[in-house]
Every structure is written in C-alpha cells, then in structure tokens.
Amino acid sequence: MLSIDPQRYIQAFERAPAVLRDLSGSWETTEVIRALGERYRLEERVAHVARMTAYVLVGLLPLAKFRETIQEEAGLDEEAAREIAREIRDKVFARAVEELRAMHNIS
C-alpha cells in the first residue's frame, strides 16, 4: 500500500504549480472521481483513486505509474483501472498537460 507522510504531501502541494493545486481540490475533479466511483461501484475504494490522483497532481506519484497504482490500491481489475485512469487523464490531467509534463519530466 502506498503511504505518503502527510507533511511530505503538504510540502509537495505547496511546491506544485497553482494550476495543479487548483485541480487537486477542484469541484470538477471531485465530480469526475465521484462519478467514476458510482459507475464502477467503488464505494470506499473511491478514496484511493482520489488520493492517487492528488499524488500525481503534486508530483508524488509518477504519471506513468498511475494506472497500475490505482489498480493495486483500489483492488481493481486491469480493465476497470485502465478505464478509470483514461477518464481521469482525459478529464482532469488534460486540463494541465504542460504543467504535468514539466513536473514529471515528460517531453
């Protein structure tokens, strides 16, 4: 289980670009994750998806490991994890592509 010290998260959050901090706590991000939780009947597991999404947005979880991490953390099958990751990528991460690329050193 991925465990990040709350102080480390706060420091990463404070260092992240404003657009990524805003996305992390935005109503739109929350709504995307809530809808995915309903669609895939995640119940309490939706918290894992939300936390991993926030970790990507502040640079604590490499974008390249997002799908496999939500699969493991939320106990999802590969197909569900792939679809959830794709939708979060398209509806959340796509809103700050350049900032995420810079943070995760992706060209």
N, C-alpha and C positions, 0 to 999 in steps of 0.2 A: 504494500500500500504506500502510495506516495504521500509523504508527510513533510510539509514545509513549515518551519518555525514561523509563527505569526509576525515576529519582529522582522524577519527576512522578507516576508511578503510586504510589509509596510514600507520597508526601505526600497524594494523594487518598484512598488506602486508610486512612491514619491519621485523616483528617477525616471519613470516612464513618461513618454510624451503625453501632453494633455489630451490629445485625441484618443489615445489608448486608455488613459484613466477614465475619460468620459464614457467610452464604450463599455468599460468594465462594469460600471454601475448604472448604465442607461436603462430606461424603460423598454426600449426596443430590444436590447439584448436579453433582458429578463423575459420579455414576451416570447421571443424565439425559443428560448430554453424551456419555458413553461409549456408552450405548445408541443414541443418535442417530447416532453415528459408525459403529456396526455396521450399523444399519438402512439408512443411506444410503451405506455403503461409503466413508466419508470418508478412511480411513487417516490419513496425516499431516495432512490438512486439518482434522481434528477439533481440533487445537491452535489454529487460527484461530478456530473457533467458541467454544472455551473462553476464549480471550483477549478476544474481543469481549464475551462475557457478563460477564467480570470488569470490563471497562471500563464497561459500563452500570451495574453494581452499585456502582462507586466514583464515578460521575458524569463520567467522561471521554468517554463516547460517549452522545449523546442517544438516549433510548429510541426516539424516532421514526425514527432512522436505523439501528436495529439490523438489520432485515431486509435492507435494501439493502447494508449494510456486510458482513454475513456472506456475502451473495451474491457480492460483489466479492472479499473477502479469501480465501474458501474456493473460489472458482471454481465456484459452484453455479448451476444453472438457477433461474429465478424461482420455480417451483413448489416445488422442494426447499427453497429458502431460506425461503419463506413457511411451509411446514410445520414446519421446524426452529425458526424464530422463534416460531411459535404454540405449539409444545410447550414451549419454554423459558419463554415468557411464562406459560403455564398452570401449569407445574410448578416453576418457580424464582421468577420475578419476582412471581407471585401471592402468594407467602409473605411479601412485604414491600411490599404495594401502597402503603400510606400513606407509607412512607419513600421509595420511588422517586418517587412523585408530588411529594413535597416537594423532593427533590433535583433533579428535572428540571423543576420549576415547572409541573406539570400539575394543573389543577383538576378 
